């Protein structure tokens, strides 16, 4: 009984503190993501800003949880970064006390991330066009408790992990920007949560565990026979990229889980819908205060230049992607000429058993090959041409 009373008082204390504390940035800096999430979740009457902050810390919590899992285990960092997959490619400090690697870890990491991302979507989806959101965040206050010790240690700042993914635009020795997130940005963050959820569902649809186990076991056995492999293609490469490629091929081949494939499809469409909502909202903004992604009348707080027509160009990219996801535009295949292609919507709704050779040869695409207009990629080409060598950076920021 005494423990229950103490717990109740603790919750009341956290709630009172959060109600009086509107500096979400400082809260995260002082308490970390996990405690901030608990504090915001306990609020009885959450404002739209509270809901945005809650969605934000849950989103970042998905990243933190993944980093903690990967840090605690002896993951081959070169292979993880080479995979290019969300979470896996983020840099991590070395951990001399890491537990032995388990092939199940990757699937478990994405499964946990999906739960956190759904919590983020649940919070963000409550925010409407009529709500007023104002959440100011100093990005230097954001950190991931990578080693799970409850304290911020060197190298755990968000930009320490994310800066490398944002090219030179947001990395380096300069201070992280301070952003005032508003109602439009709720749709942007929701779109990003859908994107990562779609990727996570896609990875789980093909169940990578057996492929990872197969490749890691065979690579270890080969290394026992020959510890110093012959250089590959006149390089000192020890074959890591071959192992990564083998993992992808072994994972892709087989029967994907239709339930997860359909969930991924829905998330990708949700990403486009929310991204379109973002651009509609941001176009009506009249203020100009520490903006994240600006309209042509605003200035971003980021150290990036946003061309006046970047929104229109990006929406063209999204429109073509949406048409492909809905099957209105078909994906080209080398065996199919103009006016025919692969219907991605059919393939994701009822995924076939995949065989790489049959897909390349053409037999494997027959159930989803149709006549109709094909995607051209012209919108993405125009977007990339406008931004030159920085197109990839802007794609990460814009989502």
C-alpha positions, 0 to 999 in steps of 0.5 A: 500500500505504501509503495502504491501511495508513493507511486501515485505521488510521484506521478502527480509530481511529474504531472505538475512539473510538466504542466508548469514546464513548457520548455520541452527542450530543457526537459529532454536535456535534463531528463532524457527521452524516456522520462520525458515521454513518461511525463508527457504521457501522464498529463491529464489535459494535453495541449496540441503542443504537448501532443506534438512533443509527445509524438516527437519524443516517441519518434526519437525513442524509436531511434534510441531503442534501436541504438541501445540494442545495437550498442549492447550487441556485437554487431559488425559495424561495417556490415550494418553501415553498409546495409544503408538501412534506417537505424543500422547505418547510424554510427555507434561508439565501441562497446567492449562489453557487448554481448555476442551477436544474435541473428534475431536482433535485427528483427527484434530491433525493428519490431520494437521500433514499430511499436514506438513509431505507432505511439508517435503516430497516435499522438501526432494524428490528434493534431488538426489544421485548427490546432496551434502548435508551438514547440521550440527545440534546441537540437543540442538538447536532444540526446540518445542514451545509447549505453542506457546508463541514464546520463548523457555521455560524450557522443550521445548528442542527436547530431553526433548520430544523425549529423553524418546522415545529414551530410555537411549541412547539419554537422561539424563544430557549429551549434545545432540549430534551434527550431520552433516546430508548428502545426505544419511540422506535425504532419511532416513528423507523422510522414516520417514516422510512416516512412520508417514504419513502412521500411520496418514492415518491409524488413519484417515481411521478408524475415531477415533472421534466417538469412543473417544466420546463414551468412554469418555462420558460413563466413565464420566457417570460411574464416576458420579455414582461411583467416587471411582471404585473398584480396577481392578485385585488387582491393583489401576488401575482406568480402564484407560487401559480398556478405551483405549482398548475400544477406539481402538476396537470401532474405528477399527470396522466399514468401513475404508475409502478406500482412506486413507487406500490406501494412508497409504499403499503407504506411508508404501511402500514409507518408505521402498523404501526411507530407502533402498535408504538411505542404498545404499547411506550411503554404498558409503560414504568415509568421517567420520564426525559427522555421523548420522547412519554410515557405517562400516567404519564410527563412529556415533556421537550418543552415540550408537554402530552400529554393522558392519552388522546392515544395512544388518540385517535391510534391511532383516527386510525391505525386509520381511515387503515389501513382506507383504505389496505387498502380496508376503508373507501372514500374519498368522491367527490361523485358517489357517495352513502352506501355507495360510494366509491373503493378507495385500495388498488386505485388505489395497486396499479394506478394508472390514467392520471390526468386531473384533469377525468375524476376530478372528473367521475367517469369517472376513478374508475370502475375503483376505485369500489365499494360499501361503508363509507366513511371518516368522518373522525370520529377525526381530528375528535375528535383535533383537537377535543381539541387545539384549534389545536395539533392540527397541531403534535401530528400532526407530533410523533406522526407 
